Amino acid sequence: MTKTLVGWHIEVEFAEEAPHTAAAALLRLPDGRELRARGDTSRHPADPEQDRVGEEVAAARALQALARQLLDKAHEEIDELGAVPSYPL
């Protein structure tokens, strides 16, 4: 049995303009495709400034969107090749 080690790297960049934080996520796939997604959050005026928390929420939202794109891509590929249809979550 052959084992192959594959690694993917996701880049996440932030833009902050209080009280708004935006995250942009980029995933480069081995097939050359790139998937990009954004996530945003806004701090409630009554909440204290915590840049790290805004980054975490915005990044989580961007990664959720990226995960959805990756699932959609996988389902399309399964449907193109297989006799049995895939069932998206």
C-alpha positions as a Python dict, from the first residue, in 0.01 Angstrom:
ca = {
    (1, 'M'): (0, 0, 0),
    (2, 'T'): (143, 334, -106),
    (3, 'K'): (99, 634, 119),
    (4, 'T'): (115, 982, -23),
    (5, 'L'): (166, 1287, 192),
    (6, 'V'): (-11, 1593, 57),
    (7, 'G'): (-22, 1936, 213),
    (8, 'W'): (-235, 2237, 141),
    (9, 'H'): (-173, 2585, 270),
    (10, 'I'): (-443, 2842, 325),
    (11, 'E'): (-355, 3210, 337),
    (12, 'V'): (-573, 3445, 538),
    (13, 'E'): (-531, 3822, 527),
    (14, 'F'): (-717, 4081, 730),
    (15, 'A'): (-834, 4435, 675),
    (16, 'E'): (-949, 4623, 981),
    (17, 'E'): (-1129, 4951, 993),
    (18, 'A'): (-1283, 4979, 1337),
    (19, 'P'): (-1532, 4845, 1414),
    (20, 'H'): (-1527, 4628, 1099),
    (21, 'T'): (-1291, 4336, 1028),
    (22, 'A'): (-1272, 4156, 693),
    (23, 'A'): (-1081, 3836, 618),
    (24, 'A'): (-980, 3705, 276),
    (25, 'A'): (-888, 3337, 249),
    (26, 'L'): (-700, 3177, -41),
    (27, 'L'): (-649, 2805, -105),
    (28, 'R'): (-424, 2692, -390),
    (29, 'L'): (-509, 2337, -495),
    (30, 'P'): (-268, 2086, -650),
    (31, 'D'): (-470, 2098, -976),
    (32, 'G'): (-380, 2467, -1012),
    (33, 'R'): (-718, 2604, -915),
    (34, 'E'): (-750, 2871, -652),
    (35, 'L'): (-1047, 2907, -422),
    (36, 'R'): (-1108, 3243, -256),
    (37, 'A'): (-1356, 3344, 9),
    (38, 'R'): (-1432, 3638, 236),
    (39, 'G'): (-1563, 3671, 587),
    (40, 'D'): (-1668, 3984, 770),
    (41, 'T'): (-1761, 4090, 1119),
    (42, 'S'): (-1847, 4411, 1300),
    (43, 'R'): (-1795, 4486, 1666),
    (44, 'H'): (-2094, 4611, 1861),
    (45, 'P'): (-2027, 4969, 1980),
    (46, 'A'): (-2072, 4860, 2344),
    (47, 'D'): (-1807, 4587, 2316),
    (48, 'P'): (-1441, 4661, 2398),
    (49, 'E'): (-1191, 4660, 2113),
    (50, 'Q'): (-1037, 4317, 2072),
    (51, 'D'): (-875, 4292, 1729),
    (52, 'R'): (-791, 3924, 1780),
    (53, 'V'): (-1156, 3831, 1835),
    (54, 'G'): (-1266, 4018, 1524),
    (55, 'E'): (-997, 3843, 1323),
    (56, 'E'): (-1103, 3503, 1457),
    (57, 'V'): (-1470, 3557, 1371),
    (58, 'A'): (-1395, 3699, 1025),
    (59, 'A'): (-1145, 3419, 952),
    (60, 'A'): (-1391, 3152, 1066),
    (61, 'R'): (-1655, 3292, 833),
    (62, 'A'): (-1411, 3304, 542),
    (63, 'L'): (-1300, 2945, 611),
    (64, 'Q'): (-1663, 2830, 625),
    (65, 'A'): (-1722, 2986, 283),
    (66, 'L'): (-1402, 2826, 155),
    (67, 'A'): (-1512, 2487, 289),
    (68, 'R'): (-1845, 2522, 106),
    (69, 'Q'): (-1665, 2595, -221),
    (70, 'L'): (-1436, 2296, -170),
    (71, 'L'): (-1733, 2066, -101),
    (72, 'D'): (-1913, 2199, -410),
    (73, 'K'): (-1602, 2135, -621),
    (74, 'A'): (-1568, 1781, -487),
    (75, 'H'): (-1935, 1704, -552),
    (76, 'E'): (-1908, 1832, -909),
    (77, 'E'): (-1607, 1606, -969),
    (78, 'I'): (-1783, 1305, -816),
    (79, 'D'): (-2089, 1366, -1032),
    (80, 'E'): (-1878, 1402, -1348),
    (81, 'L'): (-1697, 1071, -1294),
    (82, 'G'): (-1939, 848, -1110),
    (83, 'A'): (-2252, 656, -1183),
    (84, 'V'): (-2380, 730, -836),
    (85, 'P'): (-2468, 1095, -766),
    (86, 'S'): (-2312, 1271, -471),
    (87, 'Y'): (-2522, 1434, -204),
    (88, 'P'): (-2404, 1778, -98),
    (89, 'L'): (-2432, 1861, 271),
}
